[in-house]
């Protein structure tokens, strides 16, 4: 079965390369990563590889460009990997505060932060007992999300206009509140750390206010990694580095199919019936947003 998957991923790899080009052709990309336990013969334990996800999805700002997710595997979490994957990309990269992305942020790539990560740190503080200051932070952050719910689906210029009018004053107030509150906290307290996490990346966190296509958080990327988290519970690890790379190919196609409203099983079955006899110069016809699932193999070739 592993050999079958290996041969399948070899056939499908050119399709994932087209998807990668499509993702990087946009002016905004969501990125995140997750662990990829991989067998490491001779060491007596699994190595910790990584799956990197890159997502293009501008539907929340009224763009009908096909959404897509592109996954890549690496043997570690070094920053050289996103730098290599995103080579040539120009636009906004929305990600968490992981320092491995720092090499990507040049004059042509703008960093956009994630308010969901900030919110999560305050939320965790409320789970261990009364935390009125953390509750206050959550209240102010929630007000920002209310605005986003109201403008979802509007074009970028309208979203920017509404954010400048309504979100910017709230962000200014939140920044002042955090700065004042921080001065009264002990340096190593959990609440102090949560506030410092937000303030240190404030410039990236407010980028979305002046860019109508950018989202308030990076949940788009996190959602694309859920199938991997679920899969790890079933297969536990990849059998080799090659196995991790093969998995990234399959995850790319299945994830992109789902984003485009296709049944992943039906899509993959359809592609595998056709790709062996499909002209290489017309490979784009097999992409999830182009494929005709009702056509028979070899039809109109």
Buried (B, 14 or more C-beta within 10 A) or exposed (E): EEEEBBEBBEEBBBBBBBBBEBBBBBBBBBBBBBBBBBBBEEEEEBBBBBBBBBBBBBBBBBBEEBBBBBBBBBBEBEBEBBBBBBEEBBBBBBBBBEEBBEBBEEEEBBBBBBBBBBBEBBBEBBEEEEBEBBEBBBEBBEBBBEBBEEBEEBBBEBBBBBBEEBBEEBBEEBBEBBEEBBEEBEEEEBBBEBBBBBBEBBEBBBBBBEBBBBBBBBBBBBBBBEBBEEBBEEEEBBBBBBBBBBBBBBBBBBBBBBBBEBEBEEBBEBBEEBBEEBEEEEBEEBBBBEBEEEEEEEEEE
